[in-house]
Amino acid sequence: MSIPPLHTLSPARFETPAILRRVTTASRQLAELKGAAATIPHQGILINTLALQEAKDSSAIENIVTTHDELFRDSASPDETHSPATKEVARYGRALRVGFERVRDSGLLLNQDILRIQAELEQNDAGFRKLPGTTLRASDGQVVYTPPQSYDEIVGGMSDLERFMNDDALFDADPLVKMALIHHQFETIHPFYDGNGRTGRILSVLYLVRQGLLTIPVLYLSRSIVRTKADYYRLLQAVRDHDAWEEWVVYMLTAVEETARDAIETTHLIRETLLDVKHRIRERHAFYSQDLINNLFTHPYTKIEFIQRDLGVSRVTATKYLSQLVDGGFLSKRKIGRTNYYVNTALYGILTRDAMR
């Protein structure tokens, strides 16, 4: 089947009162999130911590489930043995960072970037689907949608989508509306054998970065989708069956607004906690440094080796620093297997608070 390019839609149909209201509120929340993120002195803190949150929630949509503990341990010790689900979620985080670096450096969001993201997720170079037979099924096994089967149709659809994402003059609509359309079109083309859902959700966040609505990919959009999974799939299909684009766009704009609000709260909590910990460590310990604070808030689970590397100190000195921070209540020590992890308990509480509610 051939999928019409997005630019053949009329931009005017997305100027309904409901959509315009959602665009306004979602844009306001995104602008506040962008500003909040800028108040964190070391951007790697948010990229490392919130990217893991997005990875966890996006993978949960595909029933790939892991715990915060496993995920943080894998981030600290990727070479150690962890569950297959944890490894898969960790790959999502790496794929998000790979895509972000490419978009940041080029200012574009190209098919070669999408291919690289999917390759990182799936750990293969299968590329776009070349064999027919892919169908999407409901939970009862019934086929609900058959995406393009021909390689040429897939490549043609992705070429149209690439142009839509990068030629801002092609379609006169708000970037948030275009993000919603792009996400749907990608999932409808379904260009890969595996990893389409997760790649598509990474693509949505990177498009907002490409448009300058975010500086770094800290919007974990999957949080809202995982809470409304049935609506997500229902509305995806309603566009294919009934041309219900407007309802889909409202759904996605609502997801942006809600997850931006969550991310703003998380970012403010991280900043307040970071400043509090920074002040108290500086008061009590002569070894205080900004590099130390950056380390403790970039890695929810840090290790002796990380302190050695980031502070340029010996193993003995790094161990002494961490022991004093444990004694002072800043960290808790966990020995798992042969590895000692030092957990930033305040940061861990912020990142896992939704699981506790």
C-alpha positions in Angstrom: 0.0 0.0 0.0 1.1 3.5 -0.7 0.8 6.1 2.1 0.1 9.7 1.1 2.8 12.2 2.1 2.0 14.3 5.1 2.2 17.6 3.1 -0.8 16.5 1.1 -2.9 17.1 4.3 -4.4 20.6 4.7 -2.8 22.6 7.5 -6.1 24.4 8.1 -7.7 21.3 9.5 -5.4 21.5 12.5 -6.5 25.0 13.5 -9.5 23.9 15.5 -10.2 25.5 18.8 -9.3 22.3 20.7 -6.0 21.9 18.9 -5.0 25.6 19.2 -5.7 25.5 23.0 -3.6 22.4 23.4 -0.8 23.9 21.3 -0.8 27.0 23.5 -0.6 25.1 26.8 1.8 22.5 25.6 4.1 25.2 24.1 4.0 27.1 27.4 5.0 23.9 29.4 7.8 23.1 26.9 9.2 26.6 27.2 9.2 26.3 31.0 10.9 22.9 30.8 13.6 24.3 28.5 14.2 27.1 31.0 14.3 24.8 34.0 16.8 22.5 32.2 19.0 25.5 31.6 19.3 26.0 35.4 21.1 22.7 35.9 24.8 23.6 35.7 26.0 20.3 34.1 23.6 19.2 31.3 24.9 15.6 31.5 23.0 15.3 34.7 19.6 15.6 33.0 20.6 13.7 29.9 21.8 10.7 31.9 19.0 10.6 34.5 15.9 11.6 32.5 17.0 9.7 29.4 16.9 6.6 31.6 13.4 7.4 32.7 12.3 7.8 29.1 14.0 4.5 28.2 12.3 2.7 31.0 8.8 4.0 30.2 9.1 3.7 26.4 10.2 0.1 26.8 7.4 -0.7 29.2 4.9 0.2 26.4 6.4 -2.8 24.5 6.1 -5.0 27.7 9.9 -4.8 28.2 10.0 -4.2 32.0 12.9 -3.7 34.3 13.4 -2.0 37.7 15.1 1.3 38.5 17.8 -0.6 40.5 18.7 -2.9 37.6 18.8 0.0 35.2 21.0 2.2 37.4 23.3 -0.7 38.0 23.6 -1.4 34.3 24.3 2.2 33.6 27.2 2.1 36.2 28.4 -1.4 35.2 27.3 -2.2 31.6 29.8 -5.0 31.2 28.3 -7.0 34.1 25.5 -9.5 33.7 22.0 -8.0 33.9 18.6 -9.2 32.8 17.8 -9.2 29.0 15.1 -6.6 29.6 17.5 -4.3 31.5 20.0 -4.6 28.7 17.3 -3.7 26.1 16.2 -0.7 28.1 19.8 0.5 28.4 20.2 0.3 24.7 17.2 2.6 24.3 19.0 5.2 26.5 22.1 4.9 24.3 20.1 5.1 21.1 18.4 8.3 22.4 21.8 9.9 23.1 23.2 8.8 19.7 20.3 10.4 18.0 20.6 13.6 20.0 24.2 14.0 19.2 23.6 13.6 15.5 20.7 16.1 15.5 22.6 18.6 17.7 25.7 18.5 15.4 23.8 18.7 12.0 20.6 20.6 12.9 18.8 18.0 10.8 16.9 14.8 11.4 17.7 12.4 8.5 16.9 8.8 7.6 20.5 7.9 8.2 20.1 9.1 11.8 16.9 7.0 12.2 18.7 4.0 10.8 21.5 4.5 13.3 19.1 4.9 16.2 17.3 1.7 15.3 20.6 -0.2 14.8 21.6 0.8 18.3 18.3 -0.3 19.7 18.3 -3.7 18.0 22.0 -4.2 17.7 21.8 -5.1 14.0 22.1 -3.4 10.7 19.0 -4.9 9.1 17.8 -1.5 7.9 14.4 -0.9 6.3 12.2 -3.9 5.8 12.9 -5.8 2.6 10.6 -8.8 3.0 6.8 -8.8 3.0 4.7 -10.3 5.7 4.7 -7.7 8.5 1.3 -7.1 10.0 0.1 -5.4 13.2 -2.2 -7.5 15.3 -4.6 -6.9 18.2 -4.2 -8.8 21.5 -6.6 -11.5 20.2 -4.3 -12.1 17.2 -6.6 -10.4 14.6 -4.8 -8.3 12.0 -5.7 -4.7 12.5 -3.3 -3.0 10.1 -1.0 -4.1 7.2 1.8 -1.5 6.6 3.6 -1.1 3.3 5.1 -4.4 2.2 7.3 -3.3 -0.7 10.8 -2.1 0.1 10.4 0.6 -2.6 7.2 1.9 -0.9 8.9 1.9 2.5 11.9 3.9 1.2 9.6 6.2 -0.7 7.5 6.9 2.4 10.6 7.5 4.5 12.0 9.9 1.9 8.8 11.9 2.0 8.9 11.9 5.8 12.5 13.0 5.9 11.7 16.0 3.7 8.7 16.8 5.9 10.8 16.8 9.0 13.5 19.0 7.6 11.8 21.4 5.2 10.0 23.8 7.5 8.4 25.6 4.6 6.7 22.5 3.3 3.8 22.5 5.7 2.5 25.6 7.5 1.6 24.3 11.0 2.9 24.6 14.5 6.0 22.3 15.1 4.0 20.5 17.9 1.3 19.6 15.4 3.9 18.4 12.9 5.6 16.3 15.6 2.3 14.5 16.2 1.8 13.9 12.4 5.4 12.7 12.1 5.0 10.2 14.9 1.9 8.7 13.3 3.4 8.6 9.8 6.5 6.8 11.0 4.4 4.2 12.9 2.2 3.8 9.9 5.1 3.2 7.5 6.5 0.8 10.2 9.8 0.7 8.3 11.7 -1.8 10.5 11.3 -5.4 11.4 11.6 -4.6 15.1 11.9 -1.5 17.3 9.4 0.8 15.4 7.5 2.0 18.5 10.7 2.9 20.5 12.4 4.4 17.5 9.3 6.5 16.7 9.1 7.8 20.3 12.8 8.8 20.2 12.1 10.5 16.8 9.3 12.6 18.4 11.6 14.0 21.1 14.5 14.6 18.7 12.1 16.5 16.4 11.4 18.9 19.3 15.1 19.4 19.8 15.6 20.0 16.0 12.9 22.7 16.2 14.6 24.4 19.2 11.7 23.7 21.5 14.1 21.7 23.7 17.8 22.1 24.1 18.3 18.5 25.3 16.0 15.5 25.1 14.5 15.7 28.6 10.9 15.2 27.7 10.0 11.6 28.6 6.9 11.5 26.4 6.5 7.8 27.0 5.4 8.4 30.5 2.0 9.7 29.4 1.7 7.1 26.6 2.3 4.1 29.0 -0.4 5.5 31.2 -2.9 5.7 28.3 -1.6 2.8 26.2 -5.1 1.7 25.0 -5.9 5.2 23.8 -2.6 5.4 22.1 -3.1 2.4 20.0 -6.8 3.1 19.4 -6.2 6.6 18.1 -3.3 5.5 15.9 -5.7 3.1 14.2 -8.5 5.6 14.1 -6.5 7.8 11.8 -5.9 4.8 9.4 -9.5 3.7 9.5 -11.4 7.0 9.8 -9.0 9.8 9.0 -9.3 11.0 12.6 -6.2 13.1 12.6 -7.6 15.9 14.9 -8.2 13.5 17.8 -4.8 12.0 17.4 -3.1 15.5 17.4 -5.1 16.5 20.6 -3.9 13.3 22.3 -0.3 13.9 21.4 -0.4 17.5 22.5 -1.9 16.5 25.8 0.9 14.0 26.2 3.5 16.7 25.6 1.8 19.0 28.1 1.6 16.4 30.8 5.0 15.0 30.5 6.6 18.4 30.2 4.9 19.3 33.5 6.3 16.1 35.1 9.8 16.9 33.8 9.6 20.4 35.1 8.8 19.1 38.6 11.6 16.5 38.4 14.1 19.1 37.1 13.3 21.5 39.9 13.6 18.8 42.5 17.0 17.7 41.1 18.2 21.3 41.1 17.0 22.0 44.7 18.5 18.7 45.9 21.8 19.3 44.1 22.2 22.8 45.6 21.3 21.5 49.1 23.8 18.6 48.8 26.4 20.9 47.3 26.1 23.4 50.2 26.3 20.7 52.9 29.2 18.8 51.4 31.1 22.1 50.9 30.5 23.0 54.6 31.7 19.6 55.9 34.3 18.2 53.6 37.6 19.8 52.3 37.5 17.5 49.3 34.3 19.3 47.9 34.5 20.2 44.2 32.0 20.8 41.4 33.4 17.7 39.7 32.3 15.7 42.7 28.8 17.1 42.7 28.5 16.5 38.9 29.6 12.9 39.4 27.1 12.3 42.2 24.1 13.7 40.2 25.1 12.2 36.8 25.3 8.7 38.2 22.5 7.7 40.7 24.8 4.7 41.3 28.4 5.8 41.4 31.5 3.8 41.9 35.1 4.2 43.1 36.3 4.1 39.5 34.1 7.0 38.5 35.4 9.2 41.4 39.0 8.3 40.4 38.3 9.3 36.8 36.3 12.4 37.4 38.3 13.8 40.3 41.7 12.6 39.1 42.5 10.9 42.5 43.9 7.5 43.5 41.7 4.6 44.3 42.5 4.9 48.0 41.6 8.6 48.0 38.3 7.9 46.1 37.4 5.2 48.5 38.0 7.5 51.5 35.9 10.3 50.0 33.0 7.9 49.3 33.2 6.4 52.8 32.9 9.8 54.4 29.9 10.7 52.2 28.2 7.5 53.3 29.0 8.3 57.0 27.5 11.8 56.4 24.3 10.4 55.0 24.8 11.7 51.5 25.2 8.2 50.0 24.3 4.6 50.8 26.6 1.8 50.0 25.4 -1.4 48.3 27.6 -4.4 47.6 26.2 -6.4 44.7 28.3 -9.3 43.6 31.9 -8.0 43.7 31.0 -4.4 43.0 30.4 -1.7 45.6 27.8 0.9 44.5 27.4 4.2 46.2 23.8 5.4 45.8 22.8 9.1 45.8 19.7 8.4 48.0 18.1 11.8 47.5 18.4 11.6 43.7 17.3 8.0 43.7 14.2 9.1 45.6 13.3 11.7 43.0 13.8 9.5 40.1 11.7 6.6 41.6 9.0 8.6 43.3 6.3 7.8 40.7 6.8 4.1 41.3 6.2 4.8 45.0 2.9 6.6 44.5 
